[in-house]
Amino acid sequence: MSATIAIEIPREIVHVTRMGPQALKRELAVYLFEQGKISFGKARELAEMTVWEFQQLLGYKRIPIHYDLADYEEDLATLKELEQL
């Protein structure tokens, strides 16, 4: 079950930033991802974007995708398993 919460943002902030609710959600998603608070998948869901769109957004903002040696080794093992099928 998924639950949501509402956050109140003063109109002045919306006016000053010239950002609508969707753009603010995307900025929050990018920030939380960049800080390592949420995963790529959760950030993408919060931003309501496809994988490709969110990757492009991160690239545009010059934010690297967190991908370490453990991730690489896991991907490599998965590829080897798929070769055996």
C-alpha positions as CSV (number, residue, x, y, z in Angstrom):
1,M,0.0,0.0,0.0
2,S,1.3,3.4,-1.0
3,A,0.6,6.5,1.1
4,T,1.2,10.1,0.2
5,I,1.6,13.3,2.1
6,A,0.9,16.9,1.2
7,I,3.5,19.7,1.6
8,E,2.3,23.3,1.7
9,I,4.4,25.6,-0.3
10,P,3.7,29.3,0.0
11,R,2.6,31.0,-3.3
12,E,5.5,33.4,-3.0
13,I,7.9,30.6,-3.4
14,V,6.1,29.3,-6.5
15,H,6.0,32.8,-7.9
16,V,9.6,33.7,-7.1
17,T,11.0,30.4,-8.5
18,R,8.6,30.4,-11.5
19,M,8.2,26.7,-10.9
20,G,5.0,24.8,-10.9
21,P,4.3,21.8,-8.6
22,Q,5.7,19.3,-11.1
23,A,9.0,21.2,-11.5
24,L,9.3,21.5,-7.7
25,K,8.8,17.7,-7.4
26,R,11.5,17.1,-9.9
27,E,13.9,19.4,-8.1
28,L,13.2,17.6,-4.8
29,A,13.7,14.2,-6.5
30,V,17.0,15.4,-8.0
31,Y,18.2,16.8,-4.7
32,L,17.3,13.7,-2.7
33,F,19.0,11.5,-5.2
34,E,22.1,13.6,-5.3
35,Q,22.3,13.5,-1.5
36,G,22.0,9.7,-1.5
37,K,18.7,9.9,0.4
38,I,16.7,7.9,-2.2
39,S,17.6,5.5,-5.0
40,F,17.5,6.3,-8.7
41,G,14.2,4.4,-9.1
42,K,12.5,6.2,-6.2
43,A,13.7,9.6,-7.4
44,R,12.5,8.8,-10.9
45,E,9.1,7.8,-9.5
46,L,8.9,11.0,-7.4
47,A,9.8,13.1,-10.5
48,E,7.2,11.1,-12.5
49,M,9.7,10.6,-15.3
50,T,10.8,7.6,-17.4
51,V,14.2,6.1,-16.7
52,W,15.6,7.8,-19.9
53,E,14.1,11.2,-19.0
54,F,15.4,11.2,-15.5
55,Q,18.9,10.1,-16.7
56,Q,18.8,13.0,-19.2
57,L,17.8,15.4,-16.4
58,L,20.6,14.2,-14.2
59,G,23.1,14.6,-17.1
60,Y,21.8,18.1,-17.8
61,K,22.4,19.0,-14.2
62,R,25.8,17.2,-14.2
63,I,24.8,14.9,-11.4
64,P,26.5,11.5,-11.7
65,I,24.5,8.3,-11.3
66,H,25.7,6.4,-8.2
67,Y,27.2,3.3,-9.7
68,D,30.0,1.6,-7.7
69,L,32.1,-1.5,-8.0
70,A,29.5,-3.6,-6.2
71,D,26.9,-2.5,-8.7
72,Y,29.2,-3.3,-11.6
73,E,30.0,-6.8,-10.3
74,E,26.3,-7.5,-9.7
75,D,25.5,-6.5,-13.3
76,L,28.4,-8.6,-14.6
77,A,27.1,-11.6,-12.7
78,T,23.6,-11.1,-14.1
79,L,24.9,-10.9,-17.6
80,K,26.9,-14.1,-17.2
81,E,23.8,-15.8,-15.9
82,L,21.8,-14.6,-18.9
83,E,24.4,-16.0,-21.2
84,Q,23.8,-19.5,-19.8
85,L,20.1,-19.5,-20.4
